[in-house]
């Protein structure tokens, strides 16, 4: 996907997140993030937005800590979130193509990384806000969902910090039925290794999880139960993912 698509998506997802959070109210529990209320969601996501903006605008070449979550609430907190989201979108839109700064997942460029990462970050937390509000969820387009699955499997869980490990080697196949996309995740005592496309389909698997790309994406991010998808083969492999795949 193009960087401009991710930036446009980030802009829309942040708008929807703020809208849902405002309708739900700061005290509303967030069912997809047990223990959180909407105020926690806004503080966290707003902090991440400002953290990302600092890399883009200040060009930090090494890890730079975030500024912490604010002691704000109610309308003031929502305004703070909206302001920070707008600053991030503007920073990405106006950043040079040859931007140099720190990143933490493979990407064609730092600009491509931050646009993609923040679009998916905001989309998942928009789902959280809508779950707190209740009612219909804004659908996730298949192409965005496929890209989100790809980032999760080949990016986040390829890192040494992934807790998805198995003493006995296992394989988990993920198949998006509406997007002709498939991944096979090799699980072992080492960080997961993911194979994509035709090569992934050629490998044997212990368990396969399949469904529409949007539902798969939310299921793999633990925003939907994997039981809402089609699980074939050994269900313990799917349970292992659910139990250990939370991103730190």
WOVEN-V204870 format. One record per helix or strand of 2 or more residues. SS is the DSSP state (H for helix, E for strand). FROM is the first residue (numbers start at 1). LEN is the number of residues. If there is no record, write none. Layout:
ss = <SS | SS>
from = <FROM | FROM>
len = <LEN | LEN>
//
This chain:
ss = <H | H | H | H | H | H | E | E | E | H | E | H | H | E | H>
from = <3 | 38 | 74 | 110 | 142 | 156 | 170 | 181 | 193 | 197 | 207 | 213 | 226 | 230 | 235>
len = <22 | 21 | 21 | 24 | 13 | 3 | 7 | 7 | 4 | 6 | 5 | 8 | 3 | 4 | 10>
//
